[in-house]
Amino acid sequence: MTLRDERRFLSVTPIVFARWSVNPSCLTGGVAIEIRDLAECPEAAADIAVWHWPEWEPGSPDGTIDGLRDMLASWTNRHGVPCIFVAFRDDAPVGSVALVAHDMEAPEPRYAGLTPWLSGLFVIPDARRRGAGSALVAVCQRRAASLGHAGLYLYTQTAEGFYQRLAWETVAEADYEGEAVTVMRRSLESS
Ligand SMILES: CC(C)(COP(=O)(O)OP(=O)(O)OC[C@H]1O[C@@H](n2cnc3c(N)ncnc32)[C@H](O)[C@@H]1OP(=O)(O)O)[C@@H](O)C(=O)NCCC(=O)NCCS
């Protein structure tokens, strides 16, 4: 099947599909979501920066949204971290997630040895509750497993229940940068 044939197949098939690794799974609403490496669609970095800016502005290296976009645009490793996966619906980006070496900087030395981390999961409101978020998490898990890691980590303020449904386990409750957060781990043995 050529790439064009594959895209046509995807466009009429109600599945979540990541071309390189994830098994298709059914979607509600009959909408196809395809997940790509940011390396394949670098222009999506601008969308991701817009999504992240209100929430994660401090992540910009120079305090500007352009700086945030340029930093994200460089996260294109195919065989390591950092890398970003982008969910597309009808060829438009609707969500993303990053796999990074570490997501908690000092002063959290307790977690310094843990790697890698899932970071910045986001799906636009219009595309939520159709499996895109779960599919992005699954792709991130697969990539981490393929890199030889036995576990994947994240921290969250608000989405512990979402990750618990995806077999993530709570490692600790922590105070991070003045906020109460939950640190979680996903075993990758079965990913
Ligand atoms: C969390 C998020 C990525 C989920 O994306 P999604 O595409 O809707 O995810 P899925 O379709 O795979 O799963 C949706 C299910 O997760 C549940 N869910 C979503 N956010 C949740 C949360 N914060 N806590 C518990 N459950 C949650 C939904 O209620 C839904 O379950 P339901 O259909 O039984 O009601 C999306 O809501 C989002 O981008 N939120 C804002 C950013 C954010 O909170 N990111 C996580 C930071 S750690």
The ligand as an SDF file (V2000), in Angstrom:
LIG
                    3D

 48 50  0  0  0  0  0  0  0  0999 V2000
   -7.0480   15.1490   29.2550 C   0  0  0  0  0  0  0  0  0  0  0  0
   -7.2730   15.2220   27.7340 C   0  0  0  0  0  0  0  0  0  0  0  0
   -5.9380   15.1470   27.0150 C   0  0  0  0  0  0  0  0  0  0  0  0
   -8.1400   14.0040   27.3080 C   0  0  0  0  0  0  0  0  0  0  0  0
   -8.2530   14.0170   25.8850 O   0  0  0  0  0  0  0  0  0  0  0  0
   -9.4210   13.1970   25.1550 P   0  0  0  0  0  0  0  0  0  0  0  0
   -9.0990   13.1470   23.7190 O   0  0  0  0  0  0  0  0  0  0  0  0
  -10.7350   13.7320   25.5530 O   0  0  0  0  0  0  0  0  0  0  0  0
   -9.2200   11.7640   25.8350 O   0  0  0  0  0  0  0  0  0  0  0  0
  -10.0020   10.4040   25.5400 P   0  0  0  0  0  0  0  0  0  0  0  0
  -11.0700   10.6550   24.5340 O   0  0  0  0  0  0  0  0  0  0  0  0
   -9.0220    9.3560   25.2600 O   0  0  0  0  0  0  0  0  0  0  0  0
  -10.6550   10.0810   26.9530 O   0  0  0  0  0  0  0  0  0  0  0  0
  -11.7110   10.8570   27.4050 C   0  0  0  0  0  0  0  0  0  0  0  0
  -12.1670   10.3460   28.7670 C   0  0  0  0  0  0  0  0  0  0  0  0
  -11.2410   10.8300   29.7620 O   0  0  0  0  0  0  0  0  0  0  0  0
  -11.9880   11.5330   30.7350 C   0  0  0  0  0  0  0  0  0  0  0  0
  -11.1780   12.6430   31.2380 N   0  0  0  0  0  0  0  0  0  0  0  0
  -10.7420   13.6950   30.5480 C   0  0  0  0  0  0  0  0  0  0  0  0
  -10.0700   14.5390   31.3680 N   0  0  0  0  0  0  0  0  0  0  0  0
  -10.0990   13.9700   32.5960 C   0  0  0  0  0  0  0  0  0  0  0  0
   -9.5810   14.3550   33.8580 C   0  0  0  0  0  0  0  0  0  0  0  0
   -8.9110   15.4930   34.0290 N   0  0  0  0  0  0  0  0  0  0  0  0
   -9.7750   13.5160   34.9030 N   0  0  0  0  0  0  0  0  0  0  0  0
  -10.4620   12.3590   34.7530 C   0  0  0  0  0  0  0  0  0  0  0  0
  -10.9840   11.9450   33.5740 N   0  0  0  0  0  0  0  0  0  0  0  0
  -10.8090   12.7500   32.5180 C   0  0  0  0  0  0  0  0  0  0  0  0
  -13.2040   12.0510   29.9920 C   0  0  0  0  0  0  0  0  0  0  0  0
  -14.2620   12.3340   30.8850 O   0  0  0  0  0  0  0  0  0  0  0  0
  -13.5260   10.8940   29.0870 C   0  0  0  0  0  0  0  0  0  0  0  0
  -14.2040    9.8820   29.7630 O   0  0  0  0  0  0  0  0  0  0  0  0
  -15.7690    9.6030   29.4520 P   0  0  0  0  0  0  0  0  0  0  0  0
  -15.8660    9.4890   27.9570 O   0  0  0  0  0  0  0  0  0  0  0  0
  -16.0560    8.3310   30.1820 O   0  0  0  0  0  0  0  0  0  0  0  0
  -16.4750   10.7810   29.9880 O   0  0  0  0  0  0  0  0  0  0  0  0
   -8.0590   16.5040   27.3420 C   0  0  0  0  0  0  0  0  0  0  0  0
   -9.2370   16.5660   28.0980 O   0  0  0  0  0  0  0  0  0  0  0  0
   -7.2530   17.7780   27.5250 C   0  0  0  0  0  0  0  0  0  0  0  0
   -6.4820   18.1640   26.6360 O   0  0  0  0  0  0  0  0  0  0  0  0
   -7.4250   18.4500   28.7010 N   0  0  0  0  0  0  0  0  0  0  0  0
   -6.7070   19.6960   28.9490 C   0  0  0  0  0  0  0  0  0  0  0  0
   -5.2070   19.4770   29.1600 C   0  0  0  0  0  0  0  0  0  0  0  0
   -4.9270   18.4510   30.2380 C   0  0  0  0  0  0  0  0  0  0  0  0
   -5.5720   18.3960   31.2710 O   0  0  0  0  0  0  0  0  0  0  0  0
   -3.8950   17.6240   29.9560 N   0  0  0  0  0  0  0  0  0  0  0  0
   -3.4090   16.6340   30.8800 C   0  0  0  0  0  0  0  0  0  0  0  0
   -2.3090   17.2930   31.6530 C   0  0  0  0  0  0  0  0  0  0  0  0
   -1.4460   16.1030   32.6800 S   0  0  0  0  0  0  0  0  0  0  0  0
  1  2  1  0
  2  3  1  0
  2  4  1  0
  2 36  1  0
  4  5  1  0
  5  6  1  0
  6  7  2  0
  6  8  1  0
  6  9  1  0
  9 10  1  0
 10 11  2  0
 10 12  1  0
 10 13  1  0
 13 14  1  0
 14 15  1  0
 15 16  1  0
 15 30  1  0
 16 17  1  0
 17 18  1  0
 17 28  1  0
 18 19  1  0
 18 27  1  0
 19 20  2  0
 20 21  1  0
 21 22  1  0
 21 27  2  0
 22 23  1  0
 22 24  2  0
 24 25  1  0
 25 26  2  0
 26 27  1  0
 28 29  1  0
 28 30  1  0
 30 31  1  0
 31 32  1  0
 32 33  2  0
 32 34  1  0
 32 35  1  0
 36 37  1  0
 36 38  1  0
 38 39  2  0
 38 40  1  0
 40 41  1  0
 41 42  1  0
 42 43  1  0
 43 44  2  0
 43 45  1  0
 45 46  1  0
 46 47  1  0
 47 48  1  0
M  END
$$$$
